[in-house]
Structures are given as structure tokens and as C-alpha cells.
Amino acid sequence: MKIHVHSMSDLLSKIEAVAEQQEAKHVSRIAVRFGKNSFISPEKFRDHFSEISVGSVAEGARLSLQFVETIDDPEVSDILLVGVDLN
């Protein structure tokens, strides 16, 4: 899975769509990859995600965050949803 994310609400919508497709009641883990020039840092992402996920299938999900620091990465400005573990 490699889904480009354009905002935090976009991310949550995509997570909820994956859960709905699989008829899951809860998301247990979310894996996200950050390019060096992405719009939010992993630290800010963690804080903001815990706020926006309240009441969703992703509330309380464990976050697995990977920050890629190489400038020559073709996805240097991107945030990618790379995994969703469901219950």
C-alpha cells in the first residue's frame, strides 16, 4: 500500500475507507512515511492525529512513523500512508 496524503483530514478519510472496505471495526496500527520536505513533522503529526481521530475507527491506533531524510528521494515532499492494520 502506498497512498499519497494531502492533509490530515485526507489521511483520516483514506484510513476510514480502507477500514470500511474490509468491514473492520477498528484500526490498530497506521504506518506513515514522511519525506524530508513534507508539510508536517512526525512529532506534529502524532499530536494532530490523536486529536482528529477521536470518535473514528482510528482512535487510539498505534502510529508507526518513518521519516526519510534524503533530499534526492522522489517523494521528498510527500506523506504516504503505507500500512493500516485492522481489527
N, C-alpha and C positions, 0 to 999 in steps of 0.2 A: 504494500500500500504506500502510495506517495501522493498526497493530496495537498495542493497549494492552498495556503490560508491567507486571506486578505485583511482580516480583522478578528478580534476576539469573538464577536457575535457570529461571524462566518465560521470560525472553528467550532463553536458550540453547535451550530446548525448542522455541520457536517458530521460531528460525533453523534448527534441525535439521529441523523439519517441512517448511519451505519447500525446503530442500536435497533432502530425500527425495522430495517431490512432483515435483521437476524432475530427479530422478536425478543430482544433482550430487555430485561427489567432494569439492569444497572450496568454501568461501565466501571470496571475495577482498576484499569490502568490505561493511561494515554501516553503514547510516545510522540514527542515533538522534536524536530530538528530545526535549529536556528542558524541561518547564515550570518556571517560577520556583520553585514550591514542591514540586518532585518530591522523592522520597525519597533521592536520591543526587546528588552533584555530578558534572559531566562528568569532573573530574580523578579522583575516587574510582572512578567508573565505569570509566575506562580501566585503572586498576590492577587492579581486581577482575575485569574481563572477561578480561584476559590470564591471570589465574590459573585461572578456571573454564573457559576454553575449551581448555585443554591436553588433547590427545587427541581433540578433537571436530573436526567439519568446519569449524569457525570458528577453529581455532587459527591464529594469525598473520594473521588478517584485518585489513585496514586499517579504522580507525574514522573515520567522518565524523560528528562530533557538533555538534549545533546547540542552543544554549541560548537560550530565549525568555524575555526579562526582563519582559515586560508583565504586570501583575497582572490586567488585565481579559481576558486570554486565557481562553477557555472550558476549555482544557486545562492550566490553571496548575499543577495538582498531578500531571500525568501524565508518563509516559515512553512515547514511541511509537517503535516500530520502523517506519521509513518506507522503508527500502530494503535489499535484500540482492542483491549481485552474486555470481553463481555461476560456477564453473569446471567 
